[in-house]
Amino acid sequence: MVVADDRQPVGLDLDRPWRLHARVALREEAFGALAYHFGTRRLSFLKSRLLLDVVAGLERQPSARAACRQAGVPDADLPVYARALDALARSGMIEQRVSA
C-alpha cells in the first residue's frame, strides 16, 4: 500500500503501468469528463481536464506517475491525483496493464 499523504492511504501503485478498462468510454465535458463502464453500467466523473489528460495518457506511458508528469500534474498535487486514480481503479474504470 502506498501512502499519498497522511490523510488517506492509496492502494494504487503510481510506478506501475495502467490503462483505461476496455469497456470504459470517456466523454469530454466542460468540467473534465464522464467515464461510463459498459460492463458494470457505472458512471464516474473526472472532475478536471487535467485528470482527463492523465487518464487518457495512461496507455501511452510506462507508469501512472509518468502519465501524471506528461499531463503536467505538479509534484505537490500528485497525492490528489493518486487518490483519484485509486478511486478509478477500485471502481474498475482503469486497470493495471500487464506485459505480454
Helices and strands as residue ranges (DSSP letters): E 2-3, E 9-10, E 18-20, E 24-29, E 32-37, E 42-46, H 49-57, G 58-60, H 64-71, G 75-77, H 78-90, E 94-96
